[in-house]
Amino acid sequence: MLFRPSFHLAIVNLEVSTRSSLDMVILGTSQVKQQVGTKDGKMIIESLLRINHTIKRSPGSRTSSKPLSSTEPLVKPARTPTSASKKHSFQDSHCNFSEAISDYCKIKGMVRIHGRSSTIFTSNLAGNKSWLIRPYPRKGSDAMTSVREWTIKPGQGSRYPECNKTHAHPTILFSMAGFSGNYFHAFSDIIIPLFTNSRIFNGKVHLLVTNYKGWWITKFRVLLSQLSYHQVVDIDGEDRVHCYQNAVIGLRSHRELGIDSSRSPNGYSMKDFRDFLSSAYSLERQVAIKLNSNYNRRPRLMIISRKATRRLTNEASIVKMARNIGYEVVMANVTHTTNLSRFAQVVNSCDVFMGVHGAGLTNMVFLPDNAVVVQVVPLGGIEGFAKTDFGEPSKEMKLRYLKYSIRVRESSLSTKYTADDAVLRDPMVIHRQGWDAIRNIYLLQQNVKLDIRRFRSTLLKALKLLRN
């Protein structure tokens, strides 16, 4: 059941025991006395949505990475979009290495895959050329150094290894290396491209993973189970030769957190993807609240609370102001132990969603149509990143978008650098030093203290959008 507490404010000062982890705080005022204890003058809250689990590394897994996001229990199967019922056919066999983001091969006919040697055998690609491919859609970035390289070899007759296991359904082979430990990249680099590449098979497809990560599979197993009827296979440790009729090697990706329907099988769009999420996670709301004089419920505002970098250091003041102008406020702190199924439902219950630029804003994929996303853009000339990562994708998702770019005095960097330092005066000087300099200064060293009076006008604009 969707957890919808009746409250106008849910914010506390937190101290978390080392034996427990806080996933998210969503408490009504009537619940605080029951859930909150005190220690050394601070409030202590046990997580309401914590899920205990132990993930064992699969044999043959060669890459590990600490999880940065949430896990979830199984839910009912997702309904199949109308477009998924269309017949799919591999028109021909080809490899495409010319696209900006991803390399991929589509191979029609028998394909033999030997995991331990990272080799794919086929007679269905033209010529005698062997192809090398890293099946992760982040070409040209440092992410690719961790992605296992595979060889696609042509062969005829006796040059093929024998099949140890033959499968009736086609396969998709992709990597979980790269930036997949980051929540934004998990969706942008894997989940969305996997949806567009696999949904057309209507579950009748095998998912083979190189650079397998057990915690990643656990976290997103709800979605994976909707895309394939079969268990996900850690292919790197397989010494058997697996044979498939038709294969896709690598995930074709279009853009950040989005889908180009003109290049997607069956014309899939972000609407189809959000319908898929809605069904997979049993999201009840399709459309955000429309405010009018006859509606007495407060619109619900979720604030993503960051605990490391780019923190909002005056959260309590923001919440007080938001409540005074008519919002019901939910504070959310998402961690790698967050129950994603329940969290998706809580996000879906909200009408306005705000946070400082970062991976937490990815959760806007769960919002109902016409909800408002407010992105707080830190100092540092990163408006371009903010627009590409969340501004443009929000429009594809039928969400309304507001940007709030902070001023120098709202940045903690103003206390570390003098007013004439290039960090504050001319961020482009830092940009010319490269991505590492941008990241280290503006993303890792910066916190935000919003000008409450100035930011108030942004939240009022969001209310106005909900009336239109």
N, C-alpha and C positions, 0 to 999 in steps of 0.2 A: 504494500500500500504506500502511496506517495506520502511522505512525511511533510505535512504543512502545519507547522506550529503557528499558533495565534499570538503574534507579538509585533511590536514596533521596533524593538531593538534587541540585537544579539551580539554583544561585544563584551569581552572580558580580558583582564590581564592574566597571562598564562604562564604557568611553570609546569613543565611536563616531566614526569618521572622517567628515569632511564629504563624502567621495565615496561613502559607503555609508550605509545606514540600517538600524537594528536593528529587525526586526519582532518577534521573539520569541526568547527564549533557552530552549532545551530540550536540555540537555546531560547525558549520563551521566558519572559520574566517570571512566570509561575513555576518554571522548572529550575531556576537558578538555585534556590535554597536546597533542592533535593540533590543537585549534581555538583555543587561547588563546596569545596572545603577550603580551609585556610592553612597556610604554613608560612611562617616568617613574614606575615603581613600580606602575602600574595594569594590570589585565588588559584586553585588547582582544579582542573577539569579532566576527567577521564573521557576519552574519545567515545562519542556516541556511535560512530560508524566504523570503528576499528575492526579489521578482519585479520585473524591470526592464520598464518600459513607458513610452511617451509617449502622452499623450492630446491629440488635436487638437480644438480647439473647432469645433463644427459651424456651418456658415453659418446665420445667422439666430438664433443663440443670443444671448439678451439678458441673461442673468443668470449671474454667476460667483460661486463661493464656494470657499474652500480646503477640500479634502477632509479629513475627520477620521478616516476609517476605512479599511478594507482593500479590496483587489482580489482577484480570483480567476480562475483559468483555467476553461475549459469542462469540464464533466463530463457523464456520461451522463444522458439525460433522466430526469426523475422519473416514478415510477409514478403513475397516476391513482387517487385515492381512489375507493372504491366510489360515494360520494355524487355524484361529479362526472359519473357517467354518466346522471344523471337529466336529463330534458328541461327546458330552460329556456324560458320564454316571457315577453315583456314583457306584463303584464296590461293596462296602460294607460299613458298618458303623464302624468307629473306632476313637479312640482318641490317639494322639501321644504326649507323654510328655517327650520323650527321646532325642529330638534334642537340639542342643546347644543354639540356639537363640530363638526359638518359640515353644509354645504349641498350638495345634489346634485339633479340632474334625471335622470329616466329617460324617454327619448323613443322611442316606438314608431313604426316606419315610417321613411320617407326623411328623412335629415338631411343638410344641406349645410354644410360647415365651411370657412371661409376664414381661414387662420391669420394672415395679415399684418394683417388688420383685427380679429382676435379676435372674429369673428362666427359664430354658428351659426344657420342658417335652418331653420325647420320649420313645418309646418302642423298639427302634431299635438298642440299644447298648446292648451287651451281659452282662448278670448278673444283679444283683440288686444294683450294686454299683452306688453311686452318684459321680459325678466328679466336681471339683472346677477348674475354669480356669480364668485367667486374659488375655483377648484377645489382647495382644500387644507384638510384637516380640523383646523384649529386656530383656530376662530372666537373672536373677541374678544381675541386676543393680538397682540403686536407682529409676530408672524410674518407676518400677513396683509398688511402694508404692502408686502412684496416680491413678493407673488403677483399675477400679471397678471390683470386683470379681463376677463371675457368677456361678450358680449351675446348672448342668445338671442332671436331675432326671429321673430315669426309672419309668415307670408307665403302668398300664393296665386298659383299659375300664373306669370304673367309677372313677378311681383315677385321670383321666385327667380333667383339667378345660375345659369348653366349649369354642369353637372358637367364638370369636366376629367378626373376619374378616379373611376370607380365601383367600389366594393368589395362583395364578396359577404357578408363577415362584419361583425358589429357592431363598435362602437368604444367605448373608454373614454378620456376626456380628463381628465388630472390634472396638477398642478403639482409641480415639484421645487424650488420656492423654500422660503420659510419657514425652519424649523429643520432641514431635511433633511441639512445637513452634519454634524449631530450624530448619532452612531451610534444612540443610543436613539431619537431622533425618526425616523431613517431607517426603523427597524422599526415603531415605534408609529404614525407618521403616514402612512407610505406602504406599506411592504412587507406588513404584516398587512392593512390595509384593501384593498390591491390584490388580495391573495389572496382575500379573501371576496367581492370584487366581480367578479373575473375568472375564478376557478377553475371556475365553473359552465359557462363556455363551452367548457371542455375544449380550450383552446389556439386555438380558432377565434374570435379577437378581435384587433382592432388596438389597440395602445397608442399614444395621442397624448400627447406631453408638451409642456406649456408651461413656460417658465422652464427649458429643457433644460440639463442639466449632463453633459457627456461623461464626466467622471471618475466620476460617480455611476452612469451606465449601465455603465461598465466594471467597477466594483466589484461590482455586483449582477447582472451579466449572466447568471450561472448561473440565478438565480431568475427573472429576466425571461424567459429563453428557455424556461422550463418553463410559464410562464403564457400565452405567446403564440407561435404558430408564425411570426409576422411580425416584421420588424425594427421596433424602436421608432422612432417618427417625431418629429423636432423640428418641431412644427407651427407655431411662431411665425414661421418664415421662409418658410412656404409661401404663394406667391401663387396657386397653383392651388386650385380648389374641389374638395374631396374629399367624395364622397357615400357614405353608409353606410345600410344597413338596420338601424335601431335604434342608439341611443347612450346611454351613461351619462356624464354630465358631473359631475365631482367624485367623491370617494371617501367613501362612507358609513363612518364610523368609530364604534366603540362605546365604547371606554374605553382607558386607557393599557395598552399592551402586552397587549391581550386581545381576546377576541371574545365577544359575547353571542349564543349559538347560537339564541336565540329570535327574534332580529332578523336573522339571517344567512341568505342564500340556501341552501337545502338543509340548513339547520341546522348549517352548518360550525362547528367548535369549535377551541379551541387544540390539541386532540389531532390534528385533521385538519391543522392548520398544522404541527405538529411532525413529523407523518408526512411531510408534503411536504418539510420541510427535511431529514429523515433520508434520503429518497430522492434529493433533488437533490444533496446533498453526500456521498452514500454512507457514511452513519454506521452503524457496525456494531453498536453496543451499544444494546439496547432498555431494559435495566434495570440499575441500579447494583448494585454488589457487595452481597451479603448475608453479613455476617461470622458465622462460627461456628467452633467449635473445630477443625473439619477443613479450614478454608481457610487456607492459609499465605501468600497474597499480601497485601501491605499495601494498604489503600485509598489511592487517589491523590487528593491535595489540590492544587488549582490556586489560586494566589494571584495576583490581578490586581495588577500592579505599576504604579502611577501615577508619572509622571515630572514632572508640572507641579504641580498643586494637589492637596490632600488625599492627599499621599504618606504611605506608611507609613515612618517614618524609622528604625524598628528592624526591618527585614525579616529581617536575618540572625538576630536573636534569636528571631523568630517561627518561622522555618524550623527552627532548632535544637530548639526546644521541640516543634514538630509532629512532627519526626522521632523525638524521644525517646519520644513517646507512641504511635508506631506508624504514622505516615503516610509515604508516598512523596510528595515535594513537587515540584511543577512551578511555576516562576515564569514569568509571562507578561506581556510588555509589548506591547500591541497598538498599532500605528500605522497611518497611512493606506496604508502599503505592505505591510501584512501580507497574506499569501496566505490569504484567508478560507476557501477550501475545506480546506486543510490544517489551519488553526487550528480549524475546526469539528470536525474529526476528533480533534484533541488534546483539546479540551474534552469531547467525547463519551467519551473514555477515562477521564475523571475521575469520582470519586464524591462529592467535596466541593469546593465552589467558593466562594471568599471574596474580598471586596474592599471597599474603602471606597465609600460611596454615590457613584455616577457611571455614566457611559454604559458603561463596561467590563462592568458586571454584566449588560448586555443579552445577553451571550454565553451566559447560562444557557439560552437557547432551544435550545442544542445538547446539553445534558446528557441522559443517559438518565433514564428514569422512576425515581423514588425516590431520586435523588441529593439531596444536602443543599446548600442555598444559605445562606451566612453573610454577612449584610450588616452592615458596620461603619458605624454611623450617627454622623457627626461632631457636635460640639457645635453648638447653635443652634436647638433646638426644631424640627428638620426631620423628626421621626419621621413626621409625616403624609405628607410627600413620599415618604419612604422606603417607607412602607407601600403607597401608591398606585402608585408606579413599579415596585416589585419584590416587595414582600411579598405583596400580593394576586395579582398575575400568577403568582407561583411556584406557588400552589395550583392555578390553572387548568392549569398545565403538569405536574401530578402530581409536583411536587418538594416536599421537606421544607424548611422555612424556619426559620432562627434569626436573631434580631436581637441585635447587640451595640452598645449605646449607650455611647459613651465618656463618661468623667467629665472634669471641668475639667482635672485634672492631666495627662490624656492628650492634651490639645489644645495645639498650639503657640500658640494665642491666650492661654494662661495666662502666657506670657512677654512678651506685648505689652501686656496690659491689667492693671490692678490688680484685686484680688479684689472690690472693691466697684463696679467698672464694670458697667454694664448689659449689656455684651456677654457677660460671664461670669455675672453674677448673675441677670439677667432678660432672656433673649433676646426675649421678647414685645415689649419696648420697641423693639427693632430691627425686629421684624416689622411694627409699626405704622407704620414709616417706608416700607414698601413692599418689593416684590420686589428692586429694585436694591440696596437696603441689605443685605437678606438674602444675596443672591448675592455682593456685593463682600466682605462680612466672613466669612461662614461657609463659602462655597464656594470663593472665590478666594484668601483669605488664610490658610487653615487647613491645617496638616498634622497627622498623628496619630502618637503614640508609644504603642503599646498597652502596658497593664499586663500583662506576660507571665503572671504568676500568675493574674490575674483572667480573662484571655482563654483560658487553658488549659482552664478549666471549660467554655467554649463548644465548643471542639474535642472535648472528651471527650463532650459531649452529642451532637455529630454522630456520633461513633463508636457511641454507644448507639443512635441512630436507625438506623444501618446494620445493627445486630444484630436489630432488630425487623422 
